[in-house]
Amino acid sequence: MKYQRSSQLFKAANAVIPGGVNSPVRAFKAVGGTPIFVNKAQGPYLYDEDGNRLIDYINSWGPMILGHAFPPVVDAVVNKAKKGTSFGMPTEIETKIAELAVSMVPNIDKIRFVNSGTEACMSAVRLARGYSGKEKIIKFAGCYHGHSDSFLIQAGSGAVTFGSPNSPGVTQGTAKDTILAPYNNLNAVQQIFEANNNNIAAIIVEPVAGNMGCIPPKEGFLEGLRVLCDAHNALLIFDEVMTGFRLAKGGVQELMGIKADIVCFGKVIGGGLPVGAFAAKQNIMSHLAPEGPVYQAGTLSGNPLAMAAGYALLNALNNDSGVYQRLTQKTAYLHDGISKALKAQNINHTINRVGSMISVHFSERDVVDFDSATDGNNNRFRQFFHGMLDAGVYIAPSAFESWFVTDALSYDDLDFTIAAVKSVAKAL
């Protein structure tokens, strides 16, 4: 495929936008080459500025669970826009989507809408600290909760040591209140609690990780976190920005039967528009302003266009009893086809999958945490990415990102993808 127009647009963007992109992964630094500039999308397909059609396995990093330009979402946004795009005042649609979300997700009474997953996670941590009266949090290496200062922390010398900032602009003072643990390692979390007696406000975790590829929790891991939080009077925050409303109506809480104290949402809840949210039981949410002392605000929070889009998509998911089964079956079919194609060429690989999230790791061992994720053959992934792109299939331009399957994909699309893998594998 040719990308002449995309190359021209990237050159122009570099002159006025840092790195030519407004989010770093889009720059193709991990895989090399020129980023693809999208002109439009429909169903499971992207159409770039050079006229190429690509089967899409990013789906705006998750929210296009029913396909691009899903008619009920488009109609909802258009109709709402005709009445005005922003008011900075309450609207009925905010209550309607809040009622729907609370009805779909277990263990929450109230929900606060914000503008991004980053803002949701940042606000959830502030709420946990305000509720508990404690300052320190535990997060896991490889889990991404947005670019708030509290989360941009790299590992210290051991599980019980403080991390240090991994981005200029994050202070040492901020870093000291975030303690890093390896994902899927309960023993490390236990050590942290013991070393910081009565000082841990919360654990924040992606219950199914999606930012080091798709990595499921080991059996007992989430259950163990729940037990540790209860034993040490700390809150358990599930970052379900990726998994919420994607893996089940009620997200991982429903799928795996684990109760979190605070849950963060994004992606699907906005129907493709910029929306985030955090939710909890009444006793926790009552600490949030204006009802309580923990402050959070936003002029565009509850924006009517975003609320209309999110409501239309959640309503469609809520009324389709077979959607999650179809998504799981399609993803399993894709998993089987990719694995067979790679095995036929004796290519070492591991495929992780939960529901409609999947990732391919060119690794000889199981990928269960950040260290094992980074152990893969990144050069092979780069070759694989560009081979798939040339074949008309767009996957995440990083070995450390999950793929997302949309229900708009047909089995013909899946077979096309598997055939592309077979062809690309021969050249790896």
HUZIQUI-V259980 format. One line per field, one symbol per residue. ss: DSSP state (h for helix, s for strand, l for the rest). psi: psi as a letter, one per 40 degrees, with the letter a starting at -180 (. if undefined). burial: 1 if it has 24 or more other C-alpha atoms within 12 Angstrom, else 0. A space follows every 10 residues. Layout:
ss = ???
psi = ???
burial = ???
This chain:
ss = lllhhhhhhh hhhhhhlhhh lllhhhhlll lllllllsss ssslssssll llsssslllh hhlllllsll hhhhhhhhhh hlllllllll lhhhhhhhhh hhhhllllls ssssllhhhh hhhhhhhhhh hhlllsssss llllllllhh hlssllllll lslsslllll lhhhhllsss sllllhhhhh hhhhhlllls ssssslllsl llllslllll hhhhhhhhhh hlllssssss lllslllsll hhhhhhllll lsssslhhhh lllllsssss lhhhhllsll lllsllllll lllhhhhhhh hhhhhhhhll llhhhhhhhh hhhhhhhhhh hhhhllllls ssssllssss sllllllllh hhhllllhhh hhhhhhhhhh hlssllllll llssllllll hhhhhhhhhh hhhhhlll
psi = iifddddddd dddddehhee iehddeefdd eiahihhhdi ihbeiihiee eihhhhedff fddfdeiifh dddddddddd deeieidfii iddddddddd ddddhifidi ihhaeidddd dddddddddd ddeidiihih hehhfafidd eghiiaeide iiaihfhieh iddddeehhh ihifgddddd ddddefhfeh dihhihdhie efihhiiihe dddddddddd defiihhhgf dddheddide addddefhhi dhhiiabdee feihiiiiia iddddeehie daehhhihde hfhddddddd ddddddddeg eedddddddd dddddddddd ddddefhhih hihhbfhiih hgieiihead dddeeigddd dddddddddd efhhihfief iiihhieehi dddddddddd dddddde.
burial = 0010010011 0000000001 1000111101 1001111100 1111111110 0111111111 1111111111 0111011001 0000000000 1011011101 1101111111 1111111111 1111111111 1101111111 1111111111 1111100011 1111100000 0001111111 1111110111 0110010011 1111111111 1111111000 1101110110 0111111111 1111111111 1111110111 1111111111 1111111111 1001111100 0001010001 1111111111 1111111100 0011011111 1111111110 1100001111 1111111111 1110011111 1111111101 1111111111 1111111111 1111111111 0011101111 11011001
